Amino acid sequence: MADKDQDGKLELSIRILGNELIAIKMEVNDFKMKWLVVGIGALVGLGYAVSSFGPGLMNTFGGM
């Protein structure tokens, strides 16, 4: 009987540990996704700025 209790506790401990690892992985993925979105937004904004102001700046500074 003691062995069954120990096996049950071990199985429960493994499940809890597995759930914690999954939760940590999800948090890391959320963090990566937020920075991915920020990075894409920055690239789009930079592209817009260059396409909008680039030609004018080239004319202003003589097309160095």
C-alpha positions in Angstrom: 0.0 0.0 0.0 2.8 2.4 0.8 4.3 1.9 -2.7 1.0 2.9 -4.3 0.9 6.1 -2.3 4.5 6.9 -3.2 3.9 6.2 -6.9 0.8 8.4 -6.8 2.7 11.3 -5.1 5.5 10.9 -7.6 3.1 11.0 -10.5 1.3 14.1 -9.1 4.7 15.8 -8.5 5.7 15.1 -12.1 2.4 16.5 -13.4 2.7 19.6 -11.3 6.3 20.1 -12.5 5.2 19.6 -16.1 2.4 22.2 -15.7 4.9 24.7 -14.2 7.3 24.2 -17.1 4.5 24.7 -19.6 3.4 27.9 -17.9 7.0 29.2 -18.0 7.3 28.3 -21.6 4.0 30.2 -22.4 5.3 33.3 -20.6 8.6 33.2 -22.6 6.6 32.8 -25.8 4.3 35.7 -24.9 7.4 37.8 -24.2 9.0 36.9 -27.5 5.7 37.7 -29.3 5.5 41.1 -27.7 9.0 42.0 -28.8 8.4 40.6 -32.3 5.4 42.9 -32.7 7.3 45.8 -31.4 10.2 45.1 -33.8 7.9 44.8 -36.8 6.2 48.0 -35.8 9.5 49.7 -35.6 10.6 48.5 -39.0 7.3 49.6 -40.5 7.7 53.0 -38.9 11.2 53.4 -40.1 10.3 52.3 -43.6 7.5 54.9 -43.6 9.8 57.7 -42.3 12.5 56.9 -44.9 10.0 56.7 -47.8 8.3 60.0 -46.6 11.2 62.1 -45.7 14.1 60.5 -47.6 13.6 62.2 -51.0 13.2 65.6 -49.4 16.3 65.2 -47.3 18.2 64.0 -50.4 17.2 67.2 -52.2 18.0 69.4 -49.2 21.5 68.0 -48.7 22.3 67.8 -52.4 22.2 64.0 -52.7 25.6 63.6 -51.1 
